[in-house]
Amino acid sequence: MNNFLSILGKLLARYLNHSVHQHGIIPPQSSDQLLATLQPGDVLLVEGNRRVSTAIKYLTQSTWSHAALFIGSDHGYAVPTDHYFIEADTLAGVRTIGIEEFGGMNTRICRPLGLSSLDCHRVIDHAMAQLGHQYDLRNVWDLARYLISTPPVPQAYRRQMIALGSGDPSRAICSTLIAQAFQFIRYPVLPIMESRSVDSPLCPGCVKEVMHIRHHSLFAPRDFDISPYFQVIKVGLDTDFDFRSLPWAD
């Protein structure tokens, strides 16, 4: 039975990972521009072109369906030298990839603020330690939910539907892999805020806000975009931008 479910899971994963045509996509940045802008520790958000991407974008009400962590070109890990990113793929598992994987796709860079060089290495090391981890493809129901590109799920439950599996297997999901790496050093991505009363005779009735770590399986790629702790970097847009030089049609 387990073998049958694994085979069925692989077939579902391959179907969902199949690329589909996208209409009206924004002209992507060149690979050279992207690499020149990225810094180790940056999170690259991607508007994917796979069947599963449509469902993820619908459920999260966001442009972004995938996320990868930039590890840099001089990383010193035992992986190909042109592999600058680590990502989690439902079919292939946690792996390193090159910039060519994102060719022709709309992307956005999210840069963590206040991260020291040591913190950055710890985040990347934690993610790299997950290399080879794979999603349990026997859990076919988690994959089957994405066969409908716009599943009829109430908005309050859409975030829960994003989480594939639970526990260790969920580490093979892109945003979960990256969120866990940042949570490892207690860096906030999108924490849950809670107000607590302050038990002090000097301040009766006072409250303070404290943060709770959101469970890693509930993170989506858009969370890095809307997080107040990540700076959005737009490639090729600098202070020398001149709108008058744009090649408008007559």
Secondary structure, DSSP 8 states (H G I E B T S, - for coil): -HHHHHHHHHHHHHHHTSB---SS------HHHHHHH--TT-EEEE---BHHHHHHHHHHTSS--EEEEE--SS---SS-TT--EEEEETTTEEEEE-GGGGTT--EEEEEETT--HHHHHHHHHHHHTTTT----TT-HHHHHGGGSSS----GGGHHHHH--SSSGGGGGSHHHHHHHHHHHTT--SS-EEEEEE---TTSTT-EEEEEE---GGG--THHHHH-TTEEEE-TT--TT--GGGS----
